[in-house]
């Protein structure tokens, strides 16, 4: 019994020692933590939440093609891996001087490559709005400003909330004591001038796990087609003519395929016209206002296409909603070839 009590006493002492060691480590970490933190009031700001939701939806609409997905925007963009994938899909260009690996050195090389690409290829000067160290250290201001400036340079189908400033807390060593200094940074300005025509307001999580886990199709003729602008123009003209021929009886015509098919309404009407059936108006959103409603419409069209024997495995509903021309053409060309093959059979 005495031995058991001694062991218990030893265990208790060891646990107390571990607790003290752990607490000392936490205190040391807190004392030396120099990372900026979002002010609690800013974190609760619905406009800030709206911006993060919108930017997350925008990034995910591209990186899902590489079977990637953003859950925590600030954390996920800080290592450079997803940032590289996003910029390359967004611009259809290769970010030079990147490396494989997740080491601190590899992260710095990749984030540096992304920032330099934005500065020299997209003419996005940092102007003090973002820094390489800021992105690596998960600084809210740097990451949000970089993404917002990308919207300004390249364009985005989603409307960002305007005139948002956020407060961040910067730990500073004052006489050996760490104190937080709060600073305010402007993230967005009048964003309406940068939104594309009929911009989408993201009001809820746009992309489901089904979208994020969907397999990426193997490269096909369309991937090669987009290397030649003249061929893209020829195919676009062919598809536009096919669509307008089908819409003649409804006194409708389209000009911008990616824009006019992005909400799913015209795709539903096209499929119904080809199949000689009427889709009841209560089956879809006739005048969709949110991205979620548009995505639901496109998925409804895909279901109808599947019932007609038209494969939808080589394109994604999200591609159409975000007005991706390649995805839209791939979808409409599949419809066109199905119709042509059926008529020639």
Buried (B, 14 or more C-beta within 10 A) or exposed (E): EEEEEEEEEEEEEEEEEEEEEEEEEEEEEEEEEEEBBBBEEBBEBEBBEBBBBBBBBBBBBBBBBBEBBBEEBBEBBBBBBBBBBBBBBBBEEEBEEBEEEEEEEBBBBBBBBBBBBBEEBBEBEBEEBBBBEBBBBBBBBBBBBBBBBBBBBBEBBBBBBBEBBBBBBBBEEEEEEEEEEEEEBEBBBEBEEBBEEEBBBBBEEBBEEEBBEBEEBEEEEBEEBBEEEEEBEEBBEBBBEBBEEBBEEEEBEBEBBBBBBBBBBBBBBBBBBBBEEEBEEEBBBEEBEBBBBBBBBBBBBBEBBEEBEBEBEBBBBBBBBBBBBBBBBBBBBBBBEBBEEEEEE
